[in-house]
Structures are given as C-alpha cells and as structure tokens.
Amino acid sequence: MIALSHYIYNMKKILLVWIALATVCLQATAEDKVSFTIAAPDAVAVGDQFRLSYKVTTQNVRDFRAPASINGFEVLMGPTQSRQTSMSSINGVSTTESSITYTYILMATTEGEFTIPAATITAEGKQLISNAAKIKVLPADQADANAGSGGSSRQQQGSSGQRSNQSAASIGADELFVTATADKVNLYEQEAFLLTYKIYVAAVNLRSIDPKLPDFKGFHSQEVELPNDRKWSLEHYKGRNYQTTIYRQFVLFPQQSGTLTIDPARFEASIARPVPVSDPFDAFFNGGSSYVEVKKVLTTPKVTLTVKSLPEGKPAGFSGGVGDFSISSTINATTVKTNDAVTVKLVISGTGNLKLLGNPEVKFPEEFELYDPKVDNKFRLTAAGLTGSKVIEYLAIPRNAGTFKIPAVTFSYFDLKSKTYKTLTTEAYTLNVEKGQGNATETIANFTNKEDLKVLNEDIRFIKQNKVTLHPRGVFFFASLTYWLIYLVPALVFILFFMGYRKQIAANANVAKMRTKKANKVAVRRLKQAGKLLAENQKDAFYDEVLKALWGYISDKLSIPVSRLSKDNIEEELRKYGAGDEVVKAFLAALDNCEFARFAPGDANQAMDKVYAESLAIISKMEGSIKK
C-alpha cells in the first residue's frame, strides 16, 4: 500500500512538470506569433484622404509610438484605437485571436514617392517594430481640377476599383476603356514579348466585363496565369487618375518575319449608371438617385509589330533556339556489358523559346540499338519567355563488345543580347562494352534506363494452385436459408427506399412549404456572403447582399413574391402571422438603415458593421415570432 501511494505521488510530480513545460512552450509560441504590421494604399492622388493602420496581434500592449509627422502627408485624425477578438474552431480545436489597430486619417499634399516610417510598441513584454510602407502620390486629376473640385478630397474606393459618382448623361471614352500594349514592337522571329490587356476606370461603376480576344494568328501564344482576385491600383494616365487592373496577359512568339498585327480585342462592359429620382423619399434613402444597367462595347486598338528575320549564316547545329541558353550532358555509365542500357542525358537551360526547340542529335555507334528520346520540360512562363530547362534522355543498347566513342553534341542558338549565333559543345564519352550474358533478342526497353528493362525468358511464372473446398454429400445451396435471404434482403431494402423516396417527393411538391422551411437557411447563407464582402470592404456589394437577405427572407417566409412586397404591406402581412409590433418595427428599421447607410456620410466601416449586426439580430427575432 505504501509503495502504491509513493508511485501515485511520483506520477503526480511528473504530470505537474509536463503541464508546466507545456504552458511555457505555449506562451513562447504565442509570443513568437505576435506581429506588428502597417497597412496603407500603394498609390493615392494629391488631395486624397486615406487610412493608415498599425495592427498588433495581441491586446497586451503598451507604449505605442508612431512618427509625429510624415513627409508629404497631412495628419487629419488619429490615432484612433480599436480592439478586435475572434474565435475559430478547426477539427475540434478552438483558438482565440485578438488584436489592436491604431488608425490615422492622412491627406496627400505633395506629388512624389514617400515612405511611411515604422512605429514601435511593447507587446507581450517585448518591443516590436513594424514594417515601413511606400506610397506613390500621383498628380491631381485634371478633370476634377477643371470642374473646380481639384482641392476637394475624394474618398478612396476599395478593392473593386470603382467610383459611383457619375453625373454625365453618357459614358465618355475617357471614363472607361481597355488598352492593349506590347512591351516590344521591334523584335526577331521567335523572340518572346508580353502582351497586356489593362482596364482603366474613372467615374463609372463597372459591374462586369466580357472579352472576345483575337486568335493571335502568326504567333505561338501562352497565357500568363493571373490571380483570381485581381488587385486594382491608382494610376495617372494622360492627365487623369484611373483605377486600373491587368485583365489578361499573354507571352507571344512571332513565327514569321515582316509587319505583323494583333487584331483589336472586343469587350462588352456592364455599367451601373445613376439616374435622378423625383420622389423625395426615394431620393432621401437612395442618395438622390437610382441605378440602371448600361451596356457599352469597348474596343482596343490593333497592335503592330516589326519582326525581323534571323540573320544569315545559321550554324549547322541550329535548332531554332532564340534567347539565352546553356547545355550540359551526363552518361549513366562508361563501362557496361552487352545488352545493358546506356543513357545520355542532355539538359538545355535558360530563357527563350524552350518549348519550340528541336532536339540536338546524339550520334551513337552503329552497333547500338537506338530508341526515341524521352523529353521532360521543366520551365515556367515569364515576360521574357520560358525560363527553366528542357531535359532530353537518349537510350541505346550495345549489342557487341568493344570500345566505342560517343562524340560531343553541338547546340546552336541565336543570342538576343549580342545579336549573334552561338554554338555550345558538350563533352565526348568513351564507352567500354564487355561481353555479357544472353543474346540480343532477349532484351527489350521501355525508353527510360537499365533498371526498367525486362528479360523475355523470365516472363513465365508457375500457375498458382488454389485449394478446393469440398462440401458433404446431400448439402445443397438451393432452397437454403442463405439462398432465400439473398432474394429477400434486397427486396426489403428496395421497398424501404421507395417509400422514403415517395415521401420526399410529396414534401418537395409543396413549394411554398419548402420555401418557408428553408427561409432562415437561405437568409443566413446570404448574410455569410455579406460578411465576407464586409471583410473585403466591398461597400456596394455588401449592401446589395444584405438587402437580398432581408427581402428574400420575408418573401420566402410569407410565401409572397418579392415583386409584390413593399414596406406598406409587409407590416400587415407580418401581423397576420403573429409578429409583434416591436419585431415589425425592428425589421422595417433594418431595411431603412441598410438603404440609408449606403449613401450616408461618415465612417463607412462602422456603418457596415452596424447594418450587419442589426440584420443578423432581426432575422433571429423574426424566426421565433412568425407562426406559420
């Protein structure tokens, strides 16, 4: 008994030591994860106001210090402090993340490129230094200056890169267009160049764009893979400031010389244009205007290139390479036996038209049996062409003994830097072939190396002999219990499945009942999408999704089409189904707040957070109030 107590005491001590060690490790890990970063736009225009934020991923902080003044910018407000806490659960493991953000409102005053200095803070007992940020300040928009509003501030748009303050009756050619530019217009055959399609947006609300691109006749084309969430940035172009993004990019290789043209690309754009409204109530809630969809066809100018032929005097080993390359070679062995595989590997590395290169020739002796080369392309697409390597494996099998020589391989290409042809040479190999077992007819190859060869006279294996299970005489499977179960069990399963299927069909046939039952799920799904748009600061899309969730919920719940719903009859219908006055007023207030907040002045993020919280709360209340 004493020994058992002593054992339990020792185990408790060991457990306490492990708990202490785990706590220390978790604290060290948490401290390592603390970060202190700066967030600011890449480019702004003179007179623009924007947010500058310093974020630290913990709330145990003190002594935040930021630069008192920033060259090129005027500090209008700040710092304001906000705390954020979020919880998440992944595979049953719950984690809590907390942070503090210090926000400034700055205004750009001087054109040029400026650096926002780093800030310092003491977090978790350690002093941290944030990164610095570089911001390019563009000139003021000449269109705004001519309209007498050059000195007024413009609120920066989010990642959508759009402005919604269009006042003109039509969309001008300088307000929305697409450019097609080539980084080279004078080049050689097979020389790569980058073709870029770029969208420029000013003073219009671009919703979508549908392209029809040319077929690039006369060129070998490869498209550059761009991220799905394209980044919009501010750019000063021909006296105006535009939100721009790269829409598509292609690397093209001209296949012939002369004057080549790339046909214009055609884009069909969908634009939301504001239209003034006369109703004072609609004007109040919609910011004085409503929106109509406008289609506009955009066409890029054609691109003309001058393509020069490659110079005369091409070397004998020229295989069409244009760019900057190198070549190396290896052999798997220099001493082999007859019927053993010999592999010579060539690696062509560099940048250029790697995919279009011809394979250099390796001259094996006549006594060798040759196979087609195996080619492995290991390159990636860049603006200068294909960068990487082309690996070519040549396999041959010596059939006779002796000493043989594999001559050096020559590789020629046109060098774009020196504008001359260059010839590269690999090393030669001397191969000693000894007499091996077997004869030439016993070996076949699968085009890789010696380890993959198969010997024909070893293909036959013994037939596997299985044991036979015998049953006693007079025992039959027919009419036995197992025999009847094989028929009855599938039949029973089929009957149960059929009954459940019929029940589901009957339930789905009542469309109104199904819509009512799923109203809450549909609304919650839309609000989750609105939450993502809120995190991405997509203001217009966020309010559209919240309104769809509110109107769609009440439409599904009351089995009334959205087209027949209005704020007047919603109140009457809700009371008919048992909703209280407080819930009805809260729902109507949520609709009004959502429509008003979109165009109301002030802090857009705070308004969006408030609308999102109100919408979640009112749908939760409605679900418990409506009795149907």
PAMARFI-416537 format. One line per 10 residues: number of its first residue (from 1); for each residue x, z, y of C-alpha. Coordinates in nm, 3 decimals. Each point is the difference from the previous one (the first is absolute). Example, Ala and Ser with C-alpha at 12.3 -4.5 7.8 and 13.67 -1.06 7.14 Angstrom:
% residues 2
1 = 1.230 0.780 -0.450; 0.137 -0.066 0.344
***
This chain:
% residues 628
1 = 0.000 0.000 0.000; 0.286 0.087 0.240; 0.172 -0.329 -0.085; -0.321 -0.193 0.077; -0.039 0.173 0.340; 0.363 -0.076 0.081; -0.054 -0.367 -0.094; -0.309 -0.026 0.223; 0.190 0.161 0.288; 0.285 -0.253 -0.031
11 = -0.245 -0.292 -0.012; -0.167 0.123 0.322; 0.339 0.013 0.172; 0.082 -0.354 -0.113; -0.341 -0.125 0.116; 0.044 0.160 0.345; 0.344 -0.162 0.035; -0.144 -0.345 -0.086; -0.286 0.047 0.250; 0.249 0.094 0.273
21 = 0.217 -0.302 -0.077; -0.304 -0.232 0.004; -0.112 0.141 0.337; 0.343 -0.057 0.151; 0.010 -0.357 -0.134; -0.349 -0.075 0.136; 0.096 0.137 0.343; 0.319 -0.208 0.000; -0.198 -0.309 -0.099; -0.257 0.062 0.273
31 = 0.274 0.037 0.260; 0.163 -0.322 -0.115; -0.330 -0.183 0.043; -0.045 0.107 0.364; 0.040 -0.303 0.229; -0.005 -0.044 0.376; -0.074 -0.356 0.116; -0.094 -0.192 0.313; -0.275 -0.263 0.024; -0.031 -0.256 0.281
41 = -0.095 -0.370 0.035; 0.271 -0.262 -0.033; -0.100 -0.183 0.320; -0.216 0.065 0.307; -0.052 -0.172 0.334; 0.073 0.129 0.350; -0.294 0.217 0.104; -0.115 0.073 -0.358; -0.078 0.354 -0.110; 0.088 0.103 -0.356
51 = 0.045 0.299 -0.227; 0.334 0.151 -0.095; -0.023 0.249 -0.288; 0.245 0.238 -0.166; -0.123 0.119 -0.342; 0.145 0.284 -0.211; -0.133 0.050 -0.353; -0.040 0.378 0.013; -0.175 0.251 0.225; 0.275 0.262 -0.014
61 = 0.176 -0.127 0.314; 0.133 0.118 0.335; 0.211 -0.119 0.294; -0.125 -0.359 0.027; 0.214 -0.180 0.257; -0.050 -0.359 0.111; 0.177 -0.194 0.278; -0.128 0.106 0.343; 0.010 -0.358 0.133; 0.022 -0.335 -0.173
71 = 0.166 -0.295 0.168; -0.240 -0.290 0.062; -0.318 0.203 -0.056; -0.218 0.241 0.193; -0.135 0.305 -0.184; -0.373 0.019 0.083; -0.094 0.282 -0.236; 0.145 0.225 -0.265; 0.106 0.140 -0.218; -0.334 0.080 -0.164
81 = 0.018 0.175 -0.335; -0.224 -0.069 -0.299; 0.009 0.151 -0.349; -0.098 -0.183 -0.319; -0.055 0.134 -0.352; -0.094 -0.206 -0.305; -0.048 0.079 -0.368; 0.033 -0.235 -0.297; -0.027 0.030 -0.376; 0.184 -0.236 -0.236
91 = -0.026 0.047 -0.378; -0.129 0.352 0.050; 0.287 0.102 0.231; -0.117 0.101 0.349; 0.228 -0.035 0.300; -0.046 0.095 0.364; 0.167 -0.186 0.286; 0.009 0.132 0.354; 0.156 -0.140 0.316; 0.015 0.033 0.379
101 = 0.003 -0.300 0.238; 0.122 0.015 0.359; -0.148 -0.289 0.201; 0.091 -0.147 0.338; -0.178 -0.269 0.202; 0.257 -0.229 0.165; -0.026 -0.298 0.232; 0.255 -0.281 0.002; 0.141 -0.056 0.349; 0.303 -0.227 -0.042
111 = 0.062 -0.318 -0.199; 0.276 0.014 -0.261; 0.098 0.172 -0.324; 0.009 0.381 -0.001; 0.073 0.277 -0.248; -0.218 0.307 -0.034; 0.244 0.288 -0.067; -0.031 0.230 -0.298; -0.169 0.341 0.023; 0.103 0.327 -0.167
121 = -0.204 0.273 -0.170; 0.057 0.302 -0.220; -0.203 -0.039 -0.321; 0.009 0.236 -0.299; 0.293 0.176 0.169; 0.208 -0.319 0.025; 0.064 -0.214 0.306; -0.115 -0.361 -0.045; 0.067 -0.306 0.215; -0.245 -0.289 0.003
131 = 0.092 -0.365 -0.001; 0.010 -0.202 0.324; -0.233 -0.292 0.075; 0.072 -0.332 0.166; -0.275 -0.156 0.212; 0.004 -0.343 0.159; -0.183 -0.015 0.335; -0.134 -0.348 0.077; -0.094 -0.136 0.343; -0.355 0.051 0.122
141 = -0.254 -0.262 -0.103; -0.021 -0.268 0.274; -0.368 -0.059 -0.076; -0.073 0.364 0.081; 0.215 -0.014 0.311; -0.181 -0.310 0.128; -0.332 0.177 -0.056; 0.116 0.291 0.216; 0.032 0.245 -0.286; 0.366 -0.023 -0.074
151 = 0.059 0.363 0.098; -0.282 0.139 -0.209; 0.071 0.153 -0.333; -0.109 -0.161 -0.323; -0.079 0.205 -0.304; 0.216 -0.114 -0.292; -0.187 -0.139 -0.297; 0.064 0.112 -0.356; 0.138 -0.196 -0.290; -0.287 -0.253 0.020
161 = 0.177 -0.158 0.299; -0.321 -0.090 0.182; -0.152 0.054 0.346; -0.371 0.021 0.047; -0.033 -0.043 0.378; -0.081 -0.367 0.025; -0.197 -0.094 0.309; 0.039 -0.378 0.004; -0.290 -0.215 -0.120; 0.227 -0.201 -0.230
171 = 0.319 0.063 -0.194; 0.294 -0.164 0.174; 0.288 -0.171 -0.175; 0.238 0.268 0.132; -0.208 0.287 -0.140; 0.025 -0.084 -0.370; 0.233 -0.250 -0.167; 0.234 -0.048 -0.297; 0.354 -0.136 0.023; 0.206 -0.181 -0.264
181 = 0.376 0.030 0.056; 0.304 -0.104 -0.201; 0.324 0.192 0.044; 0.188 -0.334 -0.029; -0.100 -0.349 0.109; 0.333 -0.179 -0.061; 0.126 0.042 -0.354; 0.129 -0.167 -0.317; -0.176 -0.103 -0.318; -0.065 0.302 -0.227
191 = 0.085 0.240 0.283; -0.250 0.287 0.012; -0.197 0.090 0.313; -0.271 0.255 0.076; -0.348 -0.111 0.112; -0.209 0.277 0.160; -0.370 0.005 0.088; -0.066 0.269 0.261; -0.330 0.119 0.152; -0.023 0.088 0.372
201 = -0.300 0.204 0.121; -0.090 0.103 0.357; -0.333 0.123 0.138; -0.202 -0.098 -0.309; -0.123 0.193 -0.302; 0.129 -0.199 -0.299; -0.190 0.089 -0.318; 0.134 -0.249 -0.256; 0.193 -0.324 -0.032; -0.014 -0.264 -0.276
211 = 0.295 -0.245 -0.029; 0.035 -0.353 -0.131; 0.373 -0.072 -0.026; 0.172 -0.338 -0.047; 0.138 -0.103 -0.338; 0.365 -0.020 0.128; 0.051 -0.353 -0.126; 0.372 -0.085 -0.017; 0.104 0.365 -0.038; 0.054 0.244 -0.283
221 = -0.183 0.312 0.116; -0.001 0.365 -0.097; -0.217 0.260 0.174; 0.150 0.323 0.129; -0.185 0.303 -0.135; -0.134 0.207 0.290; -0.158 0.348 -0.016; -0.379 0.013 -0.033; -0.037 0.232 0.299; 0.157 -0.221 0.263
231 = 0.145 0.179 0.300; -0.111 -0.101 0.347; 0.239 0.035 0.292; 0.001 -0.068 0.373; 0.186 -0.313 0.118; 0.048 -0.157 0.343; -0.060 -0.376 -0.031; -0.021 -0.248 0.288; -0.082 0.265 0.259; -0.261 0.185 -0.207
241 = 0.005 0.293 -0.241; -0.147 -0.065 -0.344; -0.058 0.195 -0.316; 0.178 -0.210 -0.262; 0.052 -0.005 -0.374; 0.173 -0.234 -0.244; -0.282 -0.155 -0.205; 0.192 -0.217 -0.253; 0.364 -0.098 -0.053; 0.156 -0.272 -0.214
251 = 0.357 -0.094 -0.088; 0.019 -0.381 -0.017; 0.270 -0.231 -0.138; -0.019 -0.362 0.129; 0.030 -0.245 -0.289; 0.083 -0.309 0.207; 0.171 -0.095 0.322; -0.147 -0.140 0.319; -0.262 0.126 0.245; -0.240 0.220 -0.195
261 = -0.317 0.163 0.132; -0.205 0.296 -0.118; -0.368 -0.072 0.061; -0.205 0.238 0.218; -0.160 0.299 -0.167; -0.368 0.074 0.063; -0.138 0.353 0.039; -0.365 0.098 0.028; -0.022 0.330 0.191; -0.296 0.239 0.018
271 = -0.022 0.186 0.331; -0.234 0.278 0.117; -0.095 -0.086 0.361; -0.177 0.253 0.224; -0.332 -0.104 0.153; -0.155 0.201 0.289; -0.336 0.166 -0.072; -0.282 0.063 0.246; -0.155 0.304 -0.167; 0.145 0.308 0.181
281 = -0.020 0.213 -0.315; 0.187 -0.259 -0.210; 0.247 -0.039 0.285; 0.061 0.375 0.004; 0.055 0.035 -0.376; 0.184 -0.332 -0.054; 0.229 0.013 0.303; -0.205 -0.258 0.191; 0.031 -0.277 -0.259; -0.068 -0.104 -0.357
291 = 0.205 -0.233 -0.220; -0.060 -0.345 -0.147; 0.220 -0.183 -0.249; 0.174 -0.310 0.133; 0.185 -0.258 -0.211; 0.303 -0.171 0.148; 0.226 -0.260 -0.162; 0.370 0.036 0.076; 0.255 -0.272 -0.067; 0.376 0.034 0.006
301 = 0.218 -0.278 0.141; 0.188 -0.212 -0.251; 0.362 0.091 -0.066; 0.259 -0.280 0.018; 0.340 0.030 -0.166; 0.308 -0.220 -0.003; 0.151 0.003 -0.350; 0.349 -0.145 -0.045; 0.126 -0.154 -0.322; 0.287 0.171 -0.178
311 = 0.335 -0.157 0.095; 0.159 -0.276 -0.204; 0.270 0.076 -0.256; -0.187 0.231 -0.236; 0.236 0.145 -0.266; -0.043 -0.096 -0.364; -0.130 0.343 -0.097; -0.257 0.022 0.281; -0.334 0.127 -0.136; -0.205 0.014 0.321
321 = 0.103 0.346 0.122; -0.036 0.064 0.374; 0.092 0.341 0.137; 0.276 0.252 -0.073; 0.087 0.059 -0.367; 0.257 0.137 -0.243; 0.039 -0.047 -0.378; 0.145 0.206 -0.283; 0.015 -0.038 -0.379; 0.041 0.220 -0.310
331 = 0.026 -0.063 -0.375; -0.119 0.237 -0.274; 0.317 -0.038 -0.212; 0.315 -0.212 -0.023; 0.054 0.057 -0.373; -0.293 -0.081 -0.229; -0.072 -0.133 -0.346; -0.173 -0.319 -0.094; -0.378 0.019 0.034; 0.029 0.286 0.251
341 = -0.170 -0.051 0.335; 0.209 -0.055 0.314; -0.170 0.074 0.333; 0.138 -0.107 0.338; -0.183 0.154 0.293; 0.009 -0.148 0.351; -0.123 0.201 0.300; -0.067 -0.187 0.327; -0.053 0.247 0.285; -0.073 -0.037 0.370
351 = -0.269 -0.117 0.241; -0.164 -0.341 0.018; -0.212 -0.224 -0.221; 0.087 0.188 -0.321; -0.322 -0.099 -0.173; 0.068 -0.371 0.053; 0.360 -0.002 -0.129; 0.094 -0.213 -0.298; 0.182 0.173 -0.287; 0.379 -0.059 -0.007
361 = 0.132 -0.152 -0.323; 0.211 0.198 -0.249; 0.198 -0.241 -0.219; 0.028 0.143 -0.351; 0.215 -0.173 -0.266; -0.169 -0.261 -0.217; 0.031 0.225 -0.306; -0.249 0.244 0.155; -0.376 -0.013 -0.048; -0.164 0.035 0.344
371 = -0.336 0.144 0.108; -0.195 -0.026 0.323; 0.112 0.252 0.264; -0.205 0.310 0.078; -0.060 0.051 0.376; -0.088 0.333 0.163; -0.084 -0.001 0.372; 0.070 0.329 0.178; -0.063 -0.066 0.366; -0.231 0.105 0.283
381 = -0.146 -0.192 0.292; 0.153 0.049 0.346; -0.020 -0.185 0.331; 0.331 -0.175 -0.084; -0.126 -0.118 -0.339; 0.031 0.148 -0.347; 0.255 0.282 -0.029; 0.130 0.125 -0.333; 0.137 -0.167 -0.310; -0.075 -0.262 -0.262
391 = 0.127 0.094 -0.347; 0.053 -0.283 -0.252; 0.092 0.071 -0.364; 0.145 -0.281 -0.213; -0.001 0.053 -0.378; 0.207 -0.195 -0.250; 0.098 0.050 -0.365; 0.341 -0.114 -0.133; -0.026 -0.166 -0.339; 0.374 -0.049 -0.069
401 = 0.301 0.230 0.023; 0.276 -0.061 0.254; 0.108 0.061 0.358; -0.224 -0.151 0.264; -0.002 -0.009 0.381; -0.310 0.035 0.219; 0.098 -0.156 0.335; -0.078 0.156 0.339; -0.342 -0.065 0.157; -0.015 -0.154 0.347
411 = -0.283 0.073 0.241; -0.041 -0.178 0.334; -0.239 0.075 0.285; -0.049 -0.077 0.370; 0.106 0.295 0.215; -0.226 0.040 0.306; 0.253 0.207 0.195; 0.288 -0.248 -0.014; -0.228 -0.310 -0.040; 0.226 -0.117 -0.286
421 = -0.012 -0.028 -0.378; 0.174 0.272 -0.198; 0.104 -0.009 -0.366; 0.041 0.319 -0.205; 0.168 0.023 -0.342; -0.035 0.257 -0.277; 0.272 0.093 -0.249; 0.062 -0.194 -0.322; -0.016 0.167 -0.344; 0.208 -0.044 -0.316
431 = -0.206 0.072 -0.311; 0.148 0.087 -0.341; -0.243 -0.080 -0.282; 0.077 0.143 -0.344; -0.151 -0.105 -0.330; -0.315 0.197 -0.069; -0.229 0.044 -0.298; -0.289 -0.236 -0.071; -0.046 -0.355 0.117; -0.150 -0.168 0.302
441 = -0.347 -0.038 -0.147; -0.055 0.373 -0.044; -0.028 0.099 0.368; -0.256 -0.062 0.270; -0.007 0.130 0.361; -0.269 0.121 0.231; 0.187 -0.093 0.320; 0.134 0.346 0.093; 0.308 0.149 -0.172; 0.160 0.083 -0.333
451 = -0.211 0.309 -0.061; -0.319 -0.214 0.002; 0.112 -0.244 -0.273; -0.178 -0.009 -0.337; 0.154 -0.084 -0.340; -0.230 -0.228 -0.193; 0.101 0.106 -0.353; -0.110 0.360 0.072; -0.353 -0.085 0.111; -0.164 0.072 -0.342
461 = -0.091 0.361 -0.075; -0.153 0.161 -0.314; -0.377 0.006 -0.028; -0.131 0.353 0.064; -0.175 0.139 -0.310; -0.308 0.212 0.086; -0.151 0.259 -0.235; -0.344 -0.087 -0.138; -0.265 0.275 0.008; -0.223 -0.002 -0.311
471 = -0.350 0.153 -0.029; -0.160 0.157 -0.307; -0.223 -0.223 -0.205; -0.370 0.005 0.097; 0.056 0.108 0.364; -0.137 -0.261 0.244; 0.011 -0.020 0.377; -0.336 -0.186 0.012; -0.303 0.232 0.062; 0.227 0.299 0.058
481 = -0.039 0.241 0.296; 0.288 -0.162 0.186; -0.159 -0.340 -0.053; -0.331 0.106 0.164; 0.174 0.186 0.285; 0.185 -0.318 0.097; -0.342 -0.157 0.069; -0.191 0.298 0.139; 0.251 0.137 0.252; 0.043 -0.327 0.200
491 = -0.380 -0.048 -0.002; -0.055 0.351 0.138; 0.265 -0.048 0.268; -0.159 -0.330 0.102; -0.349 0.160 0.033; 0.135 0.283 0.221; 0.193 -0.244 0.215; -0.306 -0.226 0.040; -0.224 0.292 0.105; 0.253 0.115 0.260
501 = 0.042 -0.354 0.128; -0.379 -0.042 0.043; -0.019 0.330 0.187; 0.278 -0.109 0.236; -0.174 -0.334 0.065; -0.321 0.182 0.089; 0.186 0.228 0.240; 0.182 -0.288 0.166; -0.326 -0.195 0.040; -0.119 0.255 0.257
511 = 0.223 -0.129 0.281; -0.141 0.235 0.264; 0.056 0.305 -0.218; 0.357 -0.107 -0.079; 0.079 -0.057 0.369; -0.137 0.344 0.086; 0.198 0.162 -0.278; 0.325 -0.168 0.103; -0.047 0.033 0.377; 0.229 0.301 0.031
521 = 0.275 -0.156 -0.215; -0.005 -0.323 0.202; 0.015 0.192 0.330; 0.287 0.220 -0.121; 0.192 -0.309 -0.116; -0.041 -0.163 0.343; 0.107 0.320 0.176; 0.312 0.013 -0.218; 0.082 -0.352 0.121; -0.067 0.117 0.356
531 = 0.244 0.286 -0.061; 0.273 -0.248 -0.088; -0.073 -0.201 0.315; 0.014 0.325 0.200; 0.347 0.074 -0.141; 0.111 -0.355 0.091; -0.149 0.043 0.353; -0.214 -0.316 -0.035; -0.261 0.098 0.255; -0.253 -0.287 -0.016
541 = 0.007 -0.028 -0.378; -0.038 0.379 -0.032; -0.317 0.015 0.210; -0.147 -0.304 -0.180; 0.053 0.168 -0.338; -0.150 0.335 0.115; -0.311 -0.175 0.138; -0.036 -0.197 -0.325; 0.019 0.329 -0.194; -0.268 0.171 0.215
551 = -0.243 -0.293 0.019; 0.061 -0.099 -0.362; -0.063 0.356 -0.121; -0.334 0.035 0.176; -0.102 -0.350 -0.112; 0.076 0.074 -0.367; -0.146 0.349 0.010; -0.330 -0.105 0.158; -0.015 -0.339 -0.180; -0.038 -0.179 0.336
561 = 0.207 -0.314 0.084; 0.252 0.049 0.281; -0.164 -0.282 0.196; -0.321 0.206 0.024; 0.171 0.324 0.101; 0.024 0.126 0.356; 0.062 0.332 0.164; -0.374 0.025 0.075; -0.134 -0.037 -0.354; 0.287 0.192 -0.166
571 = -0.132 0.328 0.144; -0.351 -0.067 -0.131; 0.120 -0.107 -0.346; 0.234 0.298 -0.039; -0.273 0.252 0.084; -0.227 -0.177 -0.248; 0.249 0.087 -0.278; 0.042 0.364 0.103; 0.305 -0.009 0.229; 0.003 0.278 0.262
581 = 0.014 -0.055 0.376; 0.355 0.130 0.019; 0.124 -0.242 -0.266; -0.181 -0.296 0.160; 0.145 0.075 0.343; 0.348 0.046 -0.148; -0.018 -0.339 -0.176; -0.116 -0.183 0.314; 0.269 0.180 0.199; 0.264 -0.116 -0.251
591 = -0.112 -0.362 0.048; 0.008 0.035 0.381; 0.341 0.172 0.000; 0.151 -0.269 -0.222; -0.127 -0.283 0.224; 0.100 0.181 0.318; 0.348 0.117 -0.112; 0.118 -0.357 -0.070; 0.001 -0.091 0.367; 0.024 0.344 0.163
601 = 0.318 0.081 0.195; 0.233 0.283 -0.105; 0.195 0.083 -0.311; -0.098 -0.262 -0.258; 0.149 0.192 -0.296; -0.189 0.319 0.088; -0.326 -0.192 0.034; 0.052 -0.173 -0.335; 0.073 0.332 -0.173; -0.317 0.152 0.147
611 = -0.220 -0.294 -0.105; 0.144 0.005 -0.352; -0.063 0.373 -0.045; -0.357 -0.026 0.140; -0.083 -0.289 -0.233; 0.119 0.184 -0.309; -0.195 0.311 0.098; -0.330 -0.174 0.077; -0.004 -0.201 -0.325; 0.058 0.322 -0.191
621 = -0.295 0.163 0.181; -0.225 -0.303 -0.050; 0.065 -0.003 -0.374; -0.143 0.350 -0.030; -0.292 -0.054 0.239; -0.161 -0.328 -0.111; -0.237 0.047 -0.291; -0.077 -0.325 -0.177
***
